């Protein structure tokens, strides 16, 4: 059976991808994830300047996922790109460079800067806070999402992934707009929220930022629905992200329309061995149900 998949002419040996997050900060951690079976790895989002993020505590573990407000912490871009280049040199799998910016034009600058490292893909994180709008993601506005995608497309020849926020009225409209402006792939979804957790003993919010984004199993039904809706309106591949921590979760996401799945919070739950575990469970499912190729599974829920 065939568990490899091509996304925008880039081959992944299996459909599991390390989603952007803390394991994507250093080359050594990305190498470790690749060696543990991930089909591709994504850097933590690279920003235009060093950011310290929010003060601790920045993560709350819930019964059904995580609530986090890390605050887009990142090193200087030169340092991040140095780690990216090292990861690309050491890893024989696709390395995806995720990045964010503060303005529309700065997205173009960042795309040019990071493209010099020659990652397999650029992931454009339009789900990050827009400082000028006091925390509203760029990805909430259809025209802005399109403009950012177009300026990145005009700034690089590397395939681009646009990462969408679920915190919109109609994600289909955003997806179609970024496709029309040059996106090669869509990843969906980023964290849901914001949400809040209060310590009832102190009577205060647990997170230093008070509010945070929800990830993990609690958002999977929403992620599956978003992927399903996006698949109906675009002709480009989708990376499904949100609550995937088993082969069954991955199959469900692919049946909704994803060509591959991003894994983040699942590592917190099950450890770094989750990638091999999910691939093994996918293979078992395919064998038991007479599937020969992942293409037979992708989008099956639409048939």
ChimeraX commands (.cxc) that place a marker at each C-alpha (Angstrom):
marker #1 position 0.00,0.00,0.00 radius 0.5
marker #1 position 1.07,3.58,-0.62 radius 0.5
marker #1 position 1.21,6.03,2.29 radius 0.5
marker #1 position 3.40,8.61,0.57 radius 0.5
marker #1 position 1.73,11.72,-0.82 radius 0.5
marker #1 position 2.68,14.60,-3.09 radius 0.5
marker #1 position 1.76,18.11,-2.04 radius 0.5
marker #1 position 2.43,20.72,-4.71 radius 0.5
marker #1 position 4.99,18.37,-6.32 radius 0.5
marker #1 position 6.83,17.89,-3.02 radius 0.5
marker #1 position 6.82,14.26,-1.91 radius 0.5
marker #1 position 6.16,13.31,1.71 radius 0.5
marker #1 position 6.96,9.72,2.66 radius 0.5
marker #1 position 3.89,9.77,4.90 radius 0.5
marker #1 position 1.11,12.31,5.58 radius 0.5
marker #1 position 2.18,13.41,9.08 radius 0.5
marker #1 position 3.68,16.88,9.55 radius 0.5
marker #1 position 5.09,18.56,12.65 radius 0.5
marker #1 position 2.89,21.65,13.00 radius 0.5
marker #1 position 4.48,25.01,13.76 radius 0.5
marker #1 position 5.35,25.22,17.46 radius 0.5
marker #1 position 8.06,24.92,20.08 radius 0.5
marker #1 position 9.65,21.78,18.59 radius 0.5
marker #1 position 10.40,23.83,15.48 radius 0.5
marker #1 position 12.70,26.36,17.17 radius 0.5
marker #1 position 16.02,24.53,16.84 radius 0.5
marker #1 position 17.51,22.35,14.13 radius 0.5
marker #1 position 18.26,19.62,16.67 radius 0.5
marker #1 position 14.62,19.31,17.77 radius 0.5
marker #1 position 13.42,19.27,14.14 radius 0.5
marker #1 position 15.98,16.56,13.31 radius 0.5
marker #1 position 14.70,14.52,16.24 radius 0.5
marker #1 position 11.09,14.83,15.05 radius 0.5
marker #1 position 12.09,13.85,11.50 radius 0.5
marker #1 position 13.97,10.83,12.82 radius 0.5
marker #1 position 10.90,9.82,14.82 radius 0.5
marker #1 position 8.86,9.43,11.66 radius 0.5
marker #1 position 7.29,12.75,10.67 radius 0.5
marker #1 position 6.80,13.09,6.92 radius 0.5
marker #1 position 7.75,16.79,7.09 radius 0.5
marker #1 position 8.60,19.33,9.79 radius 0.5
marker #1 position 7.56,22.95,10.26 radius 0.5
marker #1 position 9.53,25.63,12.06 radius 0.5
marker #1 position 8.01,27.72,14.80 radius 0.5
marker #1 position 6.78,30.89,13.13 radius 0.5
marker #1 position 9.69,33.22,12.33 radius 0.5
marker #1 position 9.07,36.91,12.94 radius 0.5
marker #1 position 10.66,40.16,11.75 radius 0.5
marker #1 position 12.27,40.82,15.13 radius 0.5
marker #1 position 13.01,39.09,18.42 radius 0.5
marker #1 position 9.94,38.72,20.63 radius 0.5
marker #1 position 9.88,37.55,24.22 radius 0.5
marker #1 position 6.25,36.50,24.18 radius 0.5
marker #1 position 4.06,36.60,27.26 radius 0.5
marker #1 position 5.19,35.93,30.82 radius 0.5
marker #1 position 4.53,32.53,32.38 radius 0.5
marker #1 position 2.18,30.81,32.75 radius 0.5
marker #1 position 1.53,30.56,29.01 radius 0.5
marker #1 position -0.01,27.06,28.77 radius 0.5
marker #1 position -2.91,25.47,30.62 radius 0.5
marker #1 position -3.62,21.75,30.21 radius 0.5
marker #1 position -7.33,21.04,29.94 radius 0.5
marker #1 position -9.17,17.71,30.06 radius 0.5
marker #1 position -9.75,18.04,26.32 radius 0.5
marker #1 position -6.73,19.93,24.97 radius 0.5
marker #1 position -4.53,22.92,25.68 radius 0.5
marker #1 position -5.04,26.64,26.15 radius 0.5
marker #1 position -1.94,28.61,25.20 radius 0.5
marker #1 position -0.87,32.22,25.01 radius 0.5
marker #1 position 2.82,31.95,24.16 radius 0.5
marker #1 position 2.59,35.27,22.35 radius 0.5
marker #1 position 4.53,34.58,19.14 radius 0.5
marker #1 position 7.85,34.41,20.96 radius 0.5
marker #1 position 10.74,34.06,18.53 radius 0.5
marker #1 position 14.47,34.74,18.23 radius 0.5
marker #1 position 16.07,37.29,15.91 radius 0.5
marker #1 position 15.24,36.38,12.29 radius 0.5
marker #1 position 18.93,35.84,11.47 radius 0.5
marker #1 position 19.20,33.31,14.29 radius 0.5
marker #1 position 15.98,31.56,13.25 radius 0.5
marker #1 position 17.10,31.37,9.62 radius 0.5
marker #1 position 20.47,29.97,10.72 radius 0.5
marker #1 position 18.61,27.13,12.50 radius 0.5
marker #1 position 16.38,26.69,9.44 radius 0.5
marker #1 position 19.38,26.30,7.12 radius 0.5
marker #1 position 20.94,23.80,9.50 radius 0.5
marker #1 position 17.70,21.79,9.66 radius 0.5
marker #1 position 17.42,21.73,5.86 radius 0.5
marker #1 position 21.01,20.47,5.63 radius 0.5
marker #1 position 20.50,17.71,8.20 radius 0.5
marker #1 position 16.98,16.51,7.37 radius 0.5
marker #1 position 16.23,14.48,4.24 radius 0.5
marker #1 position 12.53,15.36,4.42 radius 0.5
marker #1 position 10.66,18.56,3.52 radius 0.5
marker #1 position 11.24,21.44,5.93 radius 0.5
marker #1 position 8.48,24.04,6.02 radius 0.5
marker #1 position 9.39,27.57,7.13 radius 0.5
marker #1 position 6.50,29.25,8.94 radius 0.5
marker #1 position 6.57,33.04,9.35 radius 0.5
marker #1 position 4.51,36.05,10.36 radius 0.5
marker #1 position 4.77,39.81,9.94 radius 0.5
marker #1 position 3.32,43.03,11.33 radius 0.5
marker #1 position 2.16,44.62,8.08 radius 0.5
marker #1 position 1.09,43.48,4.62 radius 0.5
marker #1 position 4.28,44.74,2.96 radius 0.5
marker #1 position 6.44,43.13,5.65 radius 0.5
marker #1 position 5.08,39.72,4.67 radius 0.5
marker #1 position 6.77,40.23,1.29 radius 0.5
marker #1 position 10.04,41.20,2.94 radius 0.5
marker #1 position 9.95,38.17,5.22 radius 0.5
marker #1 position 9.18,35.85,2.30 radius 0.5
marker #1 position 12.23,37.13,0.40 radius 0.5
marker #1 position 14.44,36.85,3.48 radius 0.5
marker #1 position 13.45,33.28,4.37 radius 0.5
marker #1 position 13.44,32.08,0.75 radius 0.5
marker #1 position 17.23,32.43,0.69 radius 0.5
marker #1 position 17.37,29.33,2.92 radius 0.5
marker #1 position 15.44,27.35,0.27 radius 0.5
marker #1 position 12.88,25.53,2.44 radius 0.5
marker #1 position 10.47,23.13,0.72 radius 0.5
marker #1 position 7.55,25.45,1.52 radius 0.5
marker #1 position 6.86,28.81,3.12 radius 0.5
marker #1 position 3.93,28.75,5.54 radius 0.5
marker #1 position 2.31,32.18,5.71 radius 0.5
marker #1 position 0.81,32.56,9.17 radius 0.5
marker #1 position -1.98,35.06,8.61 radius 0.5
marker #1 position -3.64,33.82,11.79 radius 0.5
marker #1 position -1.22,35.78,13.98 radius 0.5
marker #1 position -2.15,39.01,15.79 radius 0.5
marker #1 position -2.25,42.16,13.72 radius 0.5
marker #1 position -0.79,44.78,16.04 radius 0.5
marker #1 position -2.55,47.65,14.29 radius 0.5
marker #1 position -5.90,46.02,14.93 radius 0.5
marker #1 position -5.10,45.07,18.55 radius 0.5
marker #1 position -4.96,41.33,18.16 radius 0.5
marker #1 position -7.31,40.71,15.23 radius 0.5
marker #1 position -5.66,38.22,12.88 radius 0.5
marker #1 position -4.93,39.30,9.31 radius 0.5
marker #1 position -6.76,36.18,8.22 radius 0.5
marker #1 position -10.15,37.44,9.42 radius 0.5
marker #1 position -10.41,39.90,6.52 radius 0.5
marker #1 position -10.95,38.43,3.06 radius 0.5
marker #1 position -9.27,41.23,1.11 radius 0.5
marker #1 position -6.33,41.45,3.51 radius 0.5
marker #1 position -5.77,37.68,3.34 radius 0.5
marker #1 position -5.72,37.94,-0.45 radius 0.5
marker #1 position -3.33,40.89,-0.47 radius 0.5
marker #1 position -0.87,39.14,1.83 radius 0.5
marker #1 position -0.97,35.98,-0.27 radius 0.5
marker #1 position -0.38,37.99,-3.46 radius 0.5
marker #1 position 2.58,39.92,-2.06 radius 0.5
marker #1 position 4.18,36.69,-0.81 radius 0.5
marker #1 position 3.51,35.00,-4.15 radius 0.5
marker #1 position 5.25,37.89,-5.93 radius 0.5
marker #1 position 8.21,37.70,-3.52 radius 0.5
marker #1 position 9.20,34.03,-3.89 radius 0.5
marker #1 position 9.21,31.07,-6.24 radius 0.5
marker #1 position 8.96,28.62,-3.34 radius 0.5
marker #1 position 5.55,26.93,-2.90 radius 0.5
marker #1 position 3.48,28.74,-0.30 radius 0.5
marker #1 position 1.12,27.38,2.32 radius 0.5
marker #1 position -1.37,29.84,3.82 radius 0.5
marker #1 position -2.46,29.00,7.37 radius 0.5
marker #1 position -6.04,29.98,8.13 radius 0.5
marker #1 position -7.79,30.92,11.35 radius 0.5
marker #1 position -11.11,29.25,12.22 radius 0.5
marker #1 position -12.28,32.45,13.91 radius 0.5
marker #1 position -14.15,33.75,10.86 radius 0.5
marker #1 position -17.74,33.83,9.65 radius 0.5
marker #1 position -17.06,31.82,6.47 radius 0.5
marker #1 position -13.69,30.10,6.06 radius 0.5
marker #1 position -14.61,29.09,2.50 radius 0.5
marker #1 position -14.42,32.71,1.34 radius 0.5
marker #1 position -10.95,33.17,2.86 radius 0.5
marker #1 position -9.73,29.89,1.37 radius 0.5
marker #1 position -10.93,30.77,-2.12 radius 0.5
marker #1 position -9.39,34.24,-1.89 radius 0.5
marker #1 position -5.94,32.96,-0.96 radius 0.5
marker #1 position -6.10,30.32,-3.69 radius 0.5
marker #1 position -7.03,32.97,-6.25 radius 0.5
marker #1 position -4.05,35.05,-5.13 radius 0.5
marker #1 position -1.45,32.33,-5.55 radius 0.5
marker #1 position -1.50,29.96,-2.56 radius 0.5
marker #1 position -0.24,26.49,-3.45 radius 0.5
marker #1 position -1.52,24.82,-0.27 radius 0.5
marker #1 position -3.86,25.72,2.60 radius 0.5
marker #1 position -3.30,24.63,6.19 radius 0.5
marker #1 position -6.28,24.72,8.52 radius 0.5
marker #1 position -6.87,25.36,11.28 radius 0.5
marker #1 position -4.89,27.49,13.71 radius 0.5
marker #1 position -5.98,27.65,17.35 radius 0.5
marker #1 position -9.59,28.41,18.20 radius 0.5
marker #1 position -10.72,31.12,20.53 radius 0.5
marker #1 position -9.61,32.96,22.47 radius 0.5
marker #1 position -10.59,30.93,25.50 radius 0.5
marker #1 position -10.07,31.43,29.22 radius 0.5
marker #1 position -9.41,29.36,32.37 radius 0.5
marker #1 position -9.85,30.76,35.88 radius 0.5
marker #1 position -8.24,29.39,39.05 radius 0.5
marker #1 position -11.20,29.26,41.44 radius 0.5
marker #1 position -8.95,29.38,44.54 radius 0.5
marker #1 position -7.26,32.66,43.65 radius 0.5
marker #1 position -10.18,33.88,41.57 radius 0.5
marker #1 position -7.79,34.97,38.82 radius 0.5
marker #1 position -7.17,33.90,35.21 radius 0.5
marker #1 position -4.43,31.25,35.03 radius 0.5
marker #1 position -2.76,32.58,31.87 radius 0.5
marker #1 position -0.69,35.73,32.30 radius 0.5
marker #1 position -2.37,37.03,29.13 radius 0.5
marker #1 position -5.80,36.03,30.54 radius 0.5
marker #1 position -6.89,34.62,27.17 radius 0.5
marker #1 position -5.37,31.95,24.93 radius 0.5
marker #1 position -5.92,29.83,21.85 radius 0.5
marker #1 position -7.45,26.37,22.21 radius 0.5
marker #1 position -5.86,23.35,20.55 radius 0.5
marker #1 position -6.13,19.59,20.78 radius 0.5
marker #1 position -9.05,17.17,20.75 radius 0.5
marker #1 position -11.60,19.84,21.68 radius 0.5
marker #1 position -11.19,21.59,18.32 radius 0.5
marker #1 position -11.07,18.51,16.07 radius 0.5
marker #1 position -14.75,18.54,15.02 radius 0.5
marker #1 position -14.39,22.20,14.03 radius 0.5
marker #1 position -11.12,21.49,12.18 radius 0.5
marker #1 position -12.75,18.59,10.30 radius 0.5
marker #1 position -15.68,20.81,9.31 radius 0.5
marker #1 position -13.37,23.60,8.14 radius 0.5
marker #1 position -11.29,21.18,6.04 radius 0.5
marker #1 position -14.49,19.70,4.59 radius 0.5
marker #1 position -15.81,23.13,3.59 radius 0.5
marker #1 position -12.47,24.29,2.16 radius 0.5
marker #1 position -12.15,21.12,0.07 radius 0.5
marker #1 position -15.45,21.97,-1.63 radius 0.5
marker #1 position -14.25,25.34,-2.93 radius 0.5
marker #1 position -10.52,24.99,-3.75 radius 0.5
marker #1 position -8.44,22.85,-6.08 radius 0.5
marker #1 position -5.22,23.01,-4.06 radius 0.5
marker #1 position -4.10,20.57,-1.33 radius 0.5
marker #1 position -5.09,21.05,2.31 radius 0.5
marker #1 position -3.08,20.24,5.43 radius 0.5
marker #1 position -5.55,19.44,8.19 radius 0.5
marker #1 position -4.57,20.59,11.68 radius 0.5
marker #1 position -6.47,20.35,14.93 radius 0.5
marker #1 position -6.80,17.50,17.41 radius 0.5
marker #1 position -5.07,14.76,15.41 radius 0.5
marker #1 position -3.54,12.25,17.82 radius 0.5
marker #1 position -4.39,8.86,16.29 radius 0.5
marker #1 position -4.58,7.12,12.96 radius 0.5
marker #1 position -8.37,7.32,13.17 radius 0.5
marker #1 position -8.17,11.10,13.62 radius 0.5
marker #1 position -5.85,11.37,10.61 radius 0.5
marker #1 position -8.11,9.22,8.42 radius 0.5
marker #1 position -11.12,11.33,9.41 radius 0.5
marker #1 position -9.27,14.53,8.53 radius 0.5
marker #1 position -8.20,13.08,5.17 radius 0.5
marker #1 position -11.72,11.88,4.38 radius 0.5
marker #1 position -12.83,15.48,4.98 radius 0.5
marker #1 position -10.33,16.54,2.32 radius 0.5
marker #1 position -6.87,16.89,3.82 radius 0.5
marker #1 position -3.90,15.49,1.90 radius 0.5
marker #1 position -1.76,15.52,5.06 radius 0.5
marker #1 position -2.20,16.25,8.76 radius 0.5
marker #1 position -0.36,18.58,11.11 radius 0.5
marker #1 position 0.40,17.37,14.63 radius 0.5
marker #1 position 1.17,19.65,17.56 radius 0.5
marker #1 position -0.79,19.19,20.77 radius 0.5
marker #1 position -0.83,15.44,20.13 radius 0.5
marker #1 position 2.90,15.39,20.94 radius 0.5
marker #1 position 2.12,16.94,24.33 radius 0.5
marker #1 position -0.39,14.13,24.92 radius 0.5
marker #1 position 1.47,11.10,23.56 radius 0.5
marker #1 position 5.12,12.02,23.10 radius 0.5
marker #1 position 7.30,12.28,20.02 radius 0.5
marker #1 position 6.58,8.69,19.01 radius 0.5
marker #1 position 3.13,9.80,17.90 radius 0.5
marker #1 position 4.23,10.14,14.26 radius 0.5
marker #1 position 5.21,6.49,13.81 radius 0.5
marker #1 position 2.17,5.43,15.80 radius 0.5
marker #1 position -0.22,7.36,13.56 radius 0.5
marker #1 position 1.41,6.10,10.36 radius 0.5
marker #1 position 1.23,2.52,11.64 radius 0.5
marker #1 position -2.46,2.94,12.48 radius 0.5
marker #1 position -3.14,4.43,9.03 radius 0.5
marker #1 position -1.45,1.43,7.42 radius 0.5
marker #1 position -3.49,-0.98,9.55 radius 0.5
marker #1 position -6.70,0.81,8.57 radius 0.5
marker #1 position -5.80,0.75,4.87 radius 0.5
marker #1 position -4.96,-2.95,4.99 radius 0.5
marker #1 position -8.14,-3.86,6.87 radius 0.5
marker #1 position -10.33,-1.84,4.50 radius 0.5
marker #1 position -8.62,-2.68,1.19 radius 0.5
marker #1 position -7.24,0.79,0.45 radius 0.5
marker #1 position -4.16,0.76,-1.77 radius 0.5
marker #1 position -3.40,4.49,-1.87 radius 0.5
marker #1 position -4.09,7.53,0.32 radius 0.5
marker #1 position -5.71,9.17,-2.71 radius 0.5
marker #1 position -8.62,6.74,-2.26 radius 0.5
marker #1 position -9.18,8.17,1.22 radius 0.5
marker #1 position -8.68,11.90,0.60 radius 0.5
marker #1 position -12.06,13.60,0.19 radius 0.5
marker #1 position -14.00,10.33,0.51 radius 0.5
marker #1 position -16.64,11.98,2.71 radius 0.5
marker #1 position -17.65,14.10,-0.30 radius 0.5
marker #1 position -18.51,11.09,-2.49 radius 0.5
marker link #1:1,2 radius 0.2
marker link #1:2,3 radius 0.2
marker link #1:3,4 radius 0.2
marker link #1:4,5 radius 0.2
marker link #1:5,6 radius 0.2
marker link #1:6,7 radius 0.2
marker link #1:7,8 radius 0.2
marker link #1:8,9 radius 0.2
marker link #1:9,10 radius 0.2
marker link #1:10,11 radius 0.2
marker link #1:11,12 radius 0.2
marker link #1:12,13 radius 0.2
marker link #1:13,14 radius 0.2
marker link #1:14,15 radius 0.2
marker link #1:15,16 radius 0.2
marker link #1:16,17 radius 0.2
marker link #1:17,18 radius 0.2
marker link #1:18,19 radius 0.2
marker link #1:19,20 radius 0.2
marker link #1:20,21 radius 0.2
marker link #1:21,22 radius 0.2
marker link #1:22,23 radius 0.2
marker link #1:23,24 radius 0.2
marker link #1:24,25 radius 0.2
marker link #1:25,26 radius 0.2
marker link #1:26,27 radius 0.2
marker link #1:27,28 radius 0.2
marker link #1:28,29 radius 0.2
marker link #1:29,30 radius 0.2
marker link #1:30,31 radius 0.2
marker link #1:31,32 radius 0.2
marker link #1:32,33 radius 0.2
marker link #1:33,34 radius 0.2
marker link #1:34,35 radius 0.2
marker link #1:35,36 radius 0.2
marker link #1:36,37 radius 0.2
marker link #1:37,38 radius 0.2
marker link #1:38,39 radius 0.2
marker link #1:39,40 radius 0.2
marker link #1:40,41 radius 0.2
marker link #1:41,42 radius 0.2
marker link #1:42,43 radius 0.2
marker link #1:43,44 radius 0.2
marker link #1:44,45 radius 0.2
marker link #1:45,46 radius 0.2
marker link #1:46,47 radius 0.2
marker link #1:47,48 radius 0.2
marker link #1:48,49 radius 0.2
marker link #1:49,50 radius 0.2
marker link #1:50,51 radius 0.2
marker link #1:51,52 radius 0.2
marker link #1:52,53 radius 0.2
marker link #1:53,54 radius 0.2
marker link #1:54,55 radius 0.2
marker link #1:55,56 radius 0.2
marker link #1:56,57 radius 0.2
marker link #1:57,58 radius 0.2
marker link #1:58,59 radius 0.2
marker link #1:59,60 radius 0.2
marker link #1:60,61 radius 0.2
marker link #1:61,62 radius 0.2
marker link #1:62,63 radius 0.2
marker link #1:63,64 radius 0.2
marker link #1:64,65 radius 0.2
marker link #1:65,66 radius 0.2
marker link #1:66,67 radius 0.2
marker link #1:67,68 radius 0.2
marker link #1:68,69 radius 0.2
marker link #1:69,70 radius 0.2
marker link #1:70,71 radius 0.2
marker link #1:71,72 radius 0.2
marker link #1:72,73 radius 0.2
marker link #1:73,74 radius 0.2
marker link #1:74,75 radius 0.2
marker link #1:75,76 radius 0.2
marker link #1:76,77 radius 0.2
marker link #1:77,78 radius 0.2
marker link #1:78,79 radius 0.2
marker link #1:79,80 radius 0.2
marker link #1:80,81 radius 0.2
marker link #1:81,82 radius 0.2
marker link #1:82,83 radius 0.2
marker link #1:83,84 radius 0.2
marker link #1:84,85 radius 0.2
marker link #1:85,86 radius 0.2
marker link #1:86,87 radius 0.2
marker link #1:87,88 radius 0.2
marker link #1:88,89 radius 0.2
marker link #1:89,90 radius 0.2
marker link #1:90,91 radius 0.2
marker link #1:91,92 radius 0.2
marker link #1:92,93 radius 0.2
marker link #1:93,94 radius 0.2
marker link #1:94,95 radius 0.2
marker link #1:95,96 radius 0.2
marker link #1:96,97 radius 0.2
marker link #1:97,98 radius 0.2
marker link #1:98,99 radius 0.2
marker link #1:99,100 radius 0.2
marker link #1:100,101 radius 0.2
marker link #1:101,102 radius 0.2
marker link #1:102,103 radius 0.2
marker link #1:103,104 radius 0.2
marker link #1:104,105 radius 0.2
marker link #1:105,106 radius 0.2
marker link #1:106,107 radius 0.2
marker link #1:107,108 radius 0.2
marker link #1:108,109 radius 0.2
marker link #1:109,110 radius 0.2
marker link #1:110,111 radius 0.2
marker link #1:111,112 radius 0.2
marker link #1:112,113 radius 0.2
marker link #1:113,114 radius 0.2
marker link #1:114,115 radius 0.2
marker link #1:115,116 radius 0.2
marker link #1:116,117 radius 0.2
marker link #1:117,118 radius 0.2
marker link #1:118,119 radius 0.2
marker link #1:119,120 radius 0.2
marker link #1:120,121 radius 0.2
marker link #1:121,122 radius 0.2
marker link #1:122,123 radius 0.2
marker link #1:123,124 radius 0.2
marker link #1:124,125 radius 0.2
marker link #1:125,126 radius 0.2
marker link #1:126,127 radius 0.2
marker link #1:127,128 radius 0.2
marker link #1:128,129 radius 0.2
marker link #1:129,130 radius 0.2
marker link #1:130,131 radius 0.2
marker link #1:131,132 radius 0.2
marker link #1:132,133 radius 0.2
marker link #1:133,134 radius 0.2
marker link #1:134,135 radius 0.2
marker link #1:135,136 radius 0.2
marker link #1:136,137 radius 0.2
marker link #1:137,138 radius 0.2
marker link #1:138,139 radius 0.2
marker link #1:139,140 radius 0.2
marker link #1:140,141 radius 0.2
marker link #1:141,142 radius 0.2
marker link #1:142,143 radius 0.2
marker link #1:143,144 radius 0.2
marker link #1:144,145 radius 0.2
marker link #1:145,146 radius 0.2
marker link #1:146,147 radius 0.2
marker link #1:147,148 radius 0.2
marker link #1:148,149 radius 0.2
marker link #1:149,150 radius 0.2
marker link #1:150,151 radius 0.2
marker link #1:151,152 radius 0.2
marker link #1:152,153 radius 0.2
marker link #1:153,154 radius 0.2
marker link #1:154,155 radius 0.2
marker link #1:155,156 radius 0.2
marker link #1:156,157 radius 0.2
marker link #1:157,158 radius 0.2
marker link #1:158,159 radius 0.2
marker link #1:159,160 radius 0.2
marker link #1:160,161 radius 0.2
marker link #1:161,162 radius 0.2
marker link #1:162,163 radius 0.2
marker link #1:163,164 radius 0.2
marker link #1:164,165 radius 0.2
marker link #1:165,166 radius 0.2
marker link #1:166,167 radius 0.2
marker link #1:167,168 radius 0.2
marker link #1:168,169 radius 0.2
marker link #1:169,170 radius 0.2
marker link #1:170,171 radius 0.2
marker link #1:171,172 radius 0.2
marker link #1:172,173 radius 0.2
marker link #1:173,174 radius 0.2
marker link #1:174,175 radius 0.2
marker link #1:175,176 radius 0.2
marker link #1:176,177 radius 0.2
marker link #1:177,178 radius 0.2
marker link #1:178,179 radius 0.2
marker link #1:179,180 radius 0.2
marker link #1:180,181 radius 0.2
marker link #1:181,182 radius 0.2
marker link #1:182,183 radius 0.2
marker link #1:183,184 radius 0.2
marker link #1:184,185 radius 0.2
marker link #1:185,186 radius 0.2
marker link #1:186,187 radius 0.2
marker link #1:187,188 radius 0.2
marker link #1:188,189 radius 0.2
marker link #1:189,190 radius 0.2
marker link #1:190,191 radius 0.2
marker link #1:191,192 radius 0.2
marker link #1:192,193 radius 0.2
marker link #1:193,194 radius 0.2
marker link #1:194,195 radius 0.2
marker link #1:195,196 radius 0.2
marker link #1:196,197 radius 0.2
marker link #1:197,198 radius 0.2
marker link #1:198,199 radius 0.2
marker link #1:199,200 radius 0.2
marker link #1:200,201 radius 0.2
marker link #1:201,202 radius 0.2
marker link #1:202,203 radius 0.2
marker link #1:203,204 radius 0.2
marker link #1:204,205 radius 0.2
marker link #1:205,206 radius 0.2
marker link #1:206,207 radius 0.2
marker link #1:207,208 radius 0.2
marker link #1:208,209 radius 0.2
marker link #1:209,210 radius 0.2
marker link #1:210,211 radius 0.2
marker link #1:211,212 radius 0.2
marker link #1:212,213 radius 0.2
marker link #1:213,214 radius 0.2
marker link #1:214,215 radius 0.2
marker link #1:215,216 radius 0.2
marker link #1:216,217 radius 0.2
marker link #1:217,218 radius 0.2
marker link #1:218,219 radius 0.2
marker link #1:219,220 radius 0.2
marker link #1:220,221 radius 0.2
marker link #1:221,222 radius 0.2
marker link #1:222,223 radius 0.2
marker link #1:223,224 radius 0.2
marker link #1:224,225 radius 0.2
marker link #1:225,226 radius 0.2
marker link #1:226,227 radius 0.2
marker link #1:227,228 radius 0.2
marker link #1:228,229 radius 0.2
marker link #1:229,230 radius 0.2
marker link #1:230,231 radius 0.2
marker link #1:231,232 radius 0.2
marker link #1:232,233 radius 0.2
marker link #1:233,234 radius 0.2
marker link #1:234,235 radius 0.2
marker link #1:235,236 radius 0.2
marker link #1:236,237 radius 0.2
marker link #1:237,238 radius 0.2
marker link #1:238,239 radius 0.2
marker link #1:239,240 radius 0.2
marker link #1:240,241 radius 0.2
marker link #1:241,242 radius 0.2
marker link #1:242,243 radius 0.2
marker link #1:243,244 radius 0.2
marker link #1:244,245 radius 0.2
marker link #1:245,246 radius 0.2
marker link #1:246,247 radius 0.2
marker link #1:247,248 radius 0.2
marker link #1:248,249 radius 0.2
marker link #1:249,250 radius 0.2
marker link #1:250,251 radius 0.2
marker link #1:251,252 radius 0.2
marker link #1:252,253 radius 0.2
marker link #1:253,254 radius 0.2
marker link #1:254,255 radius 0.2
marker link #1:255,256 radius 0.2
marker link #1:256,257 radius 0.2
marker link #1:257,258 radius 0.2
marker link #1:258,259 radius 0.2
marker link #1:259,260 radius 0.2
marker link #1:260,261 radius 0.2
marker link #1:261,262 radius 0.2
marker link #1:262,263 radius 0.2
marker link #1:263,264 radius 0.2
marker link #1:264,265 radius 0.2
marker link #1:265,266 radius 0.2
marker link #1:266,267 radius 0.2
marker link #1:267,268 radius 0.2
marker link #1:268,269 radius 0.2
marker link #1:269,270 radius 0.2
marker link #1:270,271 radius 0.2
marker link #1:271,272 radius 0.2
marker link #1:272,273 radius 0.2
marker link #1:273,274 radius 0.2
marker link #1:274,275 radius 0.2
marker link #1:275,276 radius 0.2
marker link #1:276,277 radius 0.2
marker link #1:277,278 radius 0.2
marker link #1:278,279 radius 0.2
marker link #1:279,280 radius 0.2
marker link #1:280,281 radius 0.2
marker link #1:281,282 radius 0.2
marker link #1:282,283 radius 0.2
marker link #1:283,284 radius 0.2
marker link #1:284,285 radius 0.2
marker link #1:285,286 radius 0.2
marker link #1:286,287 radius 0.2
marker link #1:287,288 radius 0.2
marker link #1:288,289 radius 0.2
marker link #1:289,290 radius 0.2
marker link #1:290,291 radius 0.2
marker link #1:291,292 radius 0.2
marker link #1:292,293 radius 0.2
marker link #1:293,294 radius 0.2
marker link #1:294,295 radius 0.2
marker link #1:295,296 radius 0.2
marker link #1:296,297 radius 0.2
marker link #1:297,298 radius 0.2
marker link #1:298,299 radius 0.2
marker link #1:299,300 radius 0.2
marker link #1:300,301 radius 0.2
marker link #1:301,302 radius 0.2
marker link #1:302,303 radius 0.2
view
